[in-house]
Amino acid sequence: MLSKGKVYLVGAGPGDPELITLKGLRCLEEADVVIYDRLIEPRLLSRAKEGAELIYVGKREGEHPWRQGEIDSLLVAKAKQGKIVARLKGGDPFVLGRGGEEAENLAHQGVPFEIVPGVSAAIAAPAYAGIPVTHRQLASSFAVITGHKAFPEKQIAWDKTGGIDTLVFLMGMENLATLLHELLHSGLPPDTPIALIHWGTTPRQQTLVGTLTDIVSKAEGQKFSPPTVAIVGEVVKLREKLCWFDNKPLFGKRVVVTRAKRQSSHLRELLSRQGAEPLELPTIKIETTDLAPLNDSLSRLAEFDWIIFTSTNGVDIFFSELHQQELDARRLAGIKVCALGKATAQALSGYGIKADLIPQDWSSSGILNSFTKLRIEGTHILLPQAEEASLSLCHGLAEMGAKVERVAIYRTTIPEDSAGAKKQITAGKVDVITFTSPSTVRGLVALVEGDVAILNQATIACIGPVTKAEAEDKGLRVDVVAREHSAEGLVEALVDKFGEN
């Protein structure tokens, strides 16, 4: 009798990680084992649950480390171990993805399975290029055809393609000349429009438009390579009007995100929405310090008049420790709270606390300026901060007559897995490097061994003046400074800069 293992054949979409379906994402998040192909977006894999086994079985032209029979056996073996398996396949599992063969084998072996349809590159890549596969005036039918060189002469009914308005070829880049020869031989006019879409739906997307007679030479000139979708028909002419993805203000820009890994997702998402390709390169790691001083302060919370939070890290660690003592936000009753910046205020609201004060200037000097308008002489202020934070805020408040209790609750260190930062930056084109704190500046400069010249080849963008000052002190040329000192403000500043171009 079989154990309770099961396989989900999941269409992961064509590249843009947001194009996976809700059901596909649920299956991924619940899986014990994730078996994935070459074109799966790495950000999707980050949605797998902690401890899930990730197995790469990708194939590319001339490189098949896993044969299809071995993949079939792997799916069966993992399911028979009682595991929930998510088999992530690019696009849709049943559209030229060998999902049918894998499902057949599972059925033959008596392994429970479900098919989770996905968005096929055959439709999505043209859509992201501004080319609809059908159109009321131009095309009432379309066909999806394999372009793989193992098939054209054997299985494609070329004599019937002339009756179809739009033809979409997948996996056809290596065999493009042969495909076009067959189309011309089947009667399509030489001036029939064709578009090649490379890395469709991703920030690396490139679209090349031509005709059946000139597209091969154009592709050779542009060095087009797989993965590429080819679309043939009059609908290609609509790209000129409907092009939208390529027009995003940060389209194709490779942007380095230096935030700590657990904090980078929001900035990464904002950049992606504007068409950028975020390159996650955390230059700092957040580590909690000895929290005995914080616990002492928590035991005396009623003594404090104010608590000043200067970062989301401070908020999360503070409340985590509060909950460890089986206490909650009610212990802050009667205490006023100051938050440095919108993100910190939002983090507080997640714990049920609304900040009493958010300085307009999101800096230590902004806090001091705000407190000069308040009577704080004789007040008792708790200041949970990073170990390496400047003492200027603490001293400034003390000079106003406040009793300040500063507790260092975390430190920033350089993550070990970022040791190859210099190689990552020099290996490929980097357009923008973002810094969200002075510590991210120090971290990246240390990781590239002080070679700021390679960093200055990119646009340097800083979240605010304090970060800018640190960058300039390290020899960096700062090109962009956010007016609003937040992830949203940083992306807006980049949009303003590149929108002008």
Sequence and secondary structure as in RCSB ss.txt:
>XXXX:A:sequence
MLSKGKVYLVGAGPGDPELITLKGLRCLEEADVVIYDRLIEPRLLSRAKEGAELIYVGKREGEHPWRQGEIDSLL
VAKAKQGKIVARLKGGDPFVLGRGGEEAENLAHQGVPFEIVPGVSAAIAAPAYAGIPVTHRQLASSFAVITGHKA
FPEKQIAWDKTGGIDTLVFLMGMENLATLLHELLHSGLPPDTPIALIHWGTTPRQQTLVGTLTDIVSKAEGQKFS
PPTVAIVGEVVKLREKLCWFDNKPLFGKRVVVTRAKRQSSHLRELLSRQGAEPLELPTIKIETTDLAPLNDSLSR
LAEFDWIIFTSTNGVDIFFSELHQQELDARRLAGIKVCALGKATAQALSGYGIKADLIPQDWSSSGILNSFTKLR
IEGTHILLPQAEEASLSLCHGLAEMGAKVERVAIYRTTIPEDSAGAKKQITAGKVDVITFTSPSTVRGLVALVEG
DVAILNQATIACIGPVTKAEAEDKGLRVDVVAREHSAEGLVEALVDKFGEN
>XXXX:A:secstr
   S EEEEEE BSS GGGS HHHHHHHHH SEEEE TT  HHHHTTS TT EEEE   BTTB SS HHHHHHHH
HHHHHTT EEEEEESB TTSSSSHHHHHHHHHHTT  EEEE    HHHHHHHHTT  S BTTTBS EEEEE  TT
SHHHH  GGGGGG SEEEEES GGGHHHHHHHHHHTT  TT EEEEEETTTSTT EEEEEETTTHHHHHHHHT  
SSEEEEESGGGGGHHHH  GGGSTTTT EEEE S GGGHHHHHHHHHHTT EEEE    EEEE   HHHHHHHTT
GGG SEEEE SHHHHHHHHHHHHHTT  GGGGTT EEEESSHHHHHHHHTTT   SB  SS SHHHHHHHHHTS 
 TT EEEEEEETT  SHHHHHHHHTT EEEEEEEEEEE  GGGTTHHHHHHHS   EEEESSHHHHHHHHHHTTT
 HHHHTTSEEEESSHHHHHHHHHTT    EE SSSSHHHHHHHHHHHHHH 
